[in-house]
Every structure is written in C-alpha cells, then in structure tokens.
Amino acid sequence: DTGVSQDPRHKITKRGQNVTFRCDPISEHNRLYWYRQTLGQGPEFLTYFQNEAQLEKSRLLSDRFSAERPKGSFSTLEIQRTEQGDSAMYLCASSPRGGLSPLHFGNGTRLTVT
Amino acid sequence: DQQVKQNSPSLSVQEGRISILNCDYTNSMFDYFLWYKKYPAEGPTFLISISSIKDKNEDGRFTVFLNKSAKHLSLHIVPSQPGDSAVYFCAASGRAGANNLFFGTGTRLTVIP
C-alpha cells in the first residue's frame, strides 16, 4: 500500500492561467474524491468518481473546474482561468468499494494564485 | 452554513493526561461520524469512526462517544502522548459510506511533554 499520491505538491501560478493536478489513488480503490481546504477551514467536498464515472459534483465546482478519471485509475483536476480565490490545498482521497470505508487522503497540492 | 462545528480551535494537555476534543453537528440526517488527524504538510489520516447505531467506539487509546439527542460527539485520547500533537477534524456523512463528508474546522491539540 503506497498510499494516495498527488502531484505536484506545490503550484504557484498567475491569475488567469490554467493548472492541472494529478492524483493516483490506492490501486485497489475504485472510489476517488477531490476536496479543497482553505486556511482555517476543514476540507470541502468537490467531486466524486466511482471507477471512471463522475457521480457527484459540489456547487463549489464552478464551470472553470473539470475533473476526469479516464481509465478508472488516476484522476486529474483542471482549473481554467485561475482566480486568487482558488488558492487552497487540493486534496485527493480514495476508498474501496462500498461499506463503512473511511477515505484515505493524499498529501495534497497547494495552489497559490498570484 | 457550517453543519459540523468544532468550537475549540486549540487545546493543550499534559503528556499522560486525557485529551477531550468536541464536535457538534446540526444535520439530524447524519448517521456516520469520523475523526481525522492531520500533521503539517500531510493529508488527513483516518483515526476512528462511529455509526449512529452506537454511542461509543474504542480503538486503543482513542474512544469516540456519540450523543445523538444532543447532536454531539467527542474524541477521548488517553493517555495523551506528544506524538498526538496535530490538528483533529471531525467529519460526518448522511449515510454510511456516503461520498460527501462534511468536516469541522479542526482543533489543534498540543500535548506538552
């Protein structure tokens, strides 16, 4: 079990640029989640995949955000035309199929928009 | 609207003593509750959970208590160790294994050697 891996760990970008983050879940986990955490807050749900299907999206996920999980393994989260308010820690998590399975989080990608 | 609240941003306890972290929720539909621990520069790590059919769950030094009528849960750590120093998040979901966890704002625990 190598855990959930996220890349990059840090990203600094200028306002208006596009950024893409990658998440590799634990290999046997078919559920994958994206959360966002801002300073002083707990993680907030963004979206959820079961295998390659995106089954749930939060209202926080504006149309500038898009997530994919094309082969049901790794996932990408893209933010287009970044804004300063997008600065946050983006956390990916995975869990196995069904049941009372807690989420296993990666170490996150910290995005700073200048 | 914060559905899960941790009203104490920080807590300090002496090594060996009991740490009690509290969490309140407003949504009566929540039926599954979890505690996560977070060290700096790392993601949250699952600690312990409880479903609404129970009022207590214990795992080693960690015990979670659930009071459904008060919409309150607490995490007890005994004895506290310096390695327990971290930020603790309470989380809840509307059904067991639900995809959308609601997190509190966290309590920073410092265990003083």
Interface residues (C-beta under 8 A of the other chain):
Chain A: V4 R31 Y33 G40 Q41 G42 P43 E44 F45 Y48 L55 E56 S58 L91 A93 S95 G98 G99 L100 S101 P102 L103 H104 F105 G106 N107 G108
Chain B: V4 Y32 L34 Y36 A41 E42 G43 P44 T45 F46 S49 S51 F89 A91 A96 G97 N99 N100 L101 F102 F103 G104 T105 G106
